[in-house]
């Protein structure tokens, strides 16, 4: 029997070690492995999107972020969820995942500052051209749509 969304949201995860209804908040930087082979095998599991309970380096995430990714994946019925540590990282990840050299992106003039920085500076390094439009002018937006646009 499949859980209803209400049941799932009330009981998404638990911490059996501490007998808590919620997972503990875990902070980590260096993750220890017994051998390089063990670390390499773990990296392969991550690359194959196999279920893991820890990453090979704390900046990638922790057991806390893995649990949240699993909850979001279930709620959204997604193939994979990847959380980033910052909005800047999330925006860069999204743009760099979708854009290829020669593409163009259309960006609102009043976009969040770091998004503007990524769009006009970082993406230029990858031959992706950012075109800015006036967000209150539908005509301006419409006139800037091209076949190269992502």
C-alpha positions in Angstrom: 0.0 0.0 0.0 1.4 3.4 -1.0 1.6 6.1 1.6 -0.5 9.2 1.1 1.4 12.4 0.8 0.1 13.5 4.2 1.5 10.3 5.8 4.8 10.7 3.9 5.3 14.3 5.0 4.6 13.3 8.7 7.1 10.3 8.6 9.7 10.9 6.0 12.7 9.7 8.0 13.9 8.9 11.4 17.0 8.4 13.4 17.1 4.8 14.8 20.4 5.4 16.6 19.0 8.2 18.8 15.4 7.0 18.6 14.4 10.4 17.2 11.6 11.2 14.7 14.1 13.4 12.8 17.5 12.7 11.5 20.4 14.5 13.3 22.0 17.6 11.7 25.4 16.3 10.6 28.3 18.5 9.8 31.4 17.1 8.2 34.4 18.1 6.1 36.8 15.1 5.9 35.2 11.7 5.4 37.4 8.8 6.5 37.9 5.6 4.4 40.0 2.6 5.3 41.6 2.4 1.8 41.7 4.3 -1.5 39.9 1.4 -3.1 37.0 1.7 -0.7 36.8 5.5 -1.5 37.0 4.8 -5.2 34.2 2.2 -5.0 32.0 4.6 -3.0 32.6 7.3 -5.7 31.4 4.9 -8.4 28.2 4.3 -6.4 27.6 8.0 -6.2 28.2 8.5 -10.0 25.7 5.7 -10.7 23.1 7.5 -8.5 23.0 4.5 -6.3 21.7 5.1 -2.8 24.4 6.2 -0.3 24.2 7.4 3.2 27.3 9.6 3.0 29.5 11.3 0.5 33.2 11.2 0.1 33.7 14.8 1.1 31.6 17.0 3.4 31.2 19.9 1.0 29.2 17.5 -1.3 26.7 17.0 1.5 26.1 15.0 4.7 23.6 12.4 5.9 21.3 15.3 6.6 21.4 16.6 3.1 21.1 13.1 1.7 17.9 12.5 3.7 16.5 15.8 2.4 17.4 14.9 -1.2 15.6 11.6 -0.8 12.5 13.3 0.6 12.5 15.8 -2.2 13.1 13.1 -4.8 10.1 11.2 -3.5 7.8 14.2 -3.3 8.7 15.4 -6.8 8.9 11.8 -8.3 12.3 12.9 -9.7 15.1 10.7 -11.0 17.7 12.6 -8.9 17.9 15.6 -6.6 21.1 17.4 -5.9 21.3 20.1 -3.3 23.9 22.9 -3.4 25.3 24.8 -0.5 24.4 28.2 -1.9 22.0 29.8 -4.4 25.0 30.9 -6.5 26.1 27.2 -6.7 22.5 26.1 -7.6 22.2 28.7 -10.4 25.7 27.9 -11.8 24.8 24.2 -11.7 21.5 24.7 -13.5 23.0 26.9 -16.2 26.0 24.8 -16.8 23.9 21.7 -17.0 21.7 23.0 -19.8 24.0 25.4 -21.8 26.6 24.5 -24.4 29.1 26.7 -26.3 27.2 29.0 -28.7 24.0 29.0 -26.8 22.2 32.1 -25.6 20.3 32.7 -22.4 17.7 35.3 -21.8 18.0 37.0 -18.4 15.8 39.6 -16.7 17.6 42.9 -16.1 16.5 42.9 -12.4 17.7 39.4 -11.7 19.4 38.5 -8.4 22.9 40.0 -8.4 24.9 36.8 -8.3 22.8 35.4 -11.1 23.7 38.4 -13.2 27.3 37.9 -12.4 27.2 34.2 -13.4 25.2 35.0 -16.6 27.5 37.7 -17.9 30.9 36.7 -16.6 31.1 33.0 -15.9 29.0 31.8 -18.8 31.0 34.0 -21.2 34.0 31.8 -20.3 32.0 28.9 -21.8 30.9 30.8 -24.9 27.4 31.2 -23.6 25.9 34.6 -24.4 23.6 36.3 -21.8 21.0 38.6 -23.3 19.3 40.9 -20.8 15.7 42.1 -21.2 13.4 44.6 -19.4 11.1 42.6 -17.2 8.2 45.1 -17.6 8.3 45.0 -21.4 6.8 41.9 -23.1 7.9 43.4 -26.4 11.5 43.7 -25.3 11.4 40.0 -24.1 9.7 38.9 -27.3 12.2 40.7 -29.6 15.2 39.0 -28.0 14.1 35.4 -28.5 16.4 33.6 -30.9 16.9 30.0 -32.2 20.1 29.7 -30.1 18.1 30.5 -26.9 18.1 28.0 -24.1 
